[in-house]
Amino acid sequence: MNRQKKIKQLLKAHAKKASAKLAPAKKNKYISKADRLKLAAEASQDPIVTGGEATD
């Protein structure tokens, strides 16, 4: 592979990586198992508390 082709290939790869960073993320951010359990526990507690207040 000649020198010009190699340089052009490297520049194209760097540009592709830079544009991929700027693009919006397709996947949701990772949430650890402990955080998911904590969120589920909070979600299950909320309806009970608000349901008690609604009957008063």
Secondary structure, DSSP 8 states (H G I E B T S, - for coil): --HHHHHHHHHHHHHHHHHHHHS--SS-----HHHHHHHHHHHHHHHHHHHHHHH-
